[in-house]
Amino acid sequence: MNRHDQLREATFCKSSYSDHQGSCVEIAQTHDAVGLRDSKLTDSPVLAVSASHGRAFVQAVKQGRFS
């Protein structure tokens, strides 16, 4: 099963820090993959990466590397 197939069955969630206008990114995680998508366009394509790359990205966000 590829990453996109795994994420099709995963539950996406968004941060509690998200605004109420829906301008958010949602994230889902499986054992092997992390998926990101636009919360306003839940049928849009999902950016799927390996679990290790997903963890590295989330850690970089938490450290403020993209601010």
Buried (B, 14 or more C-beta within 10 A) or exposed (E): EEBEEBBEEBEBEEEEEBEEEEEBBBBBBBEBBBBBBBBEEEEEEBBBBEBEEBEEBBEEEEEEEEE
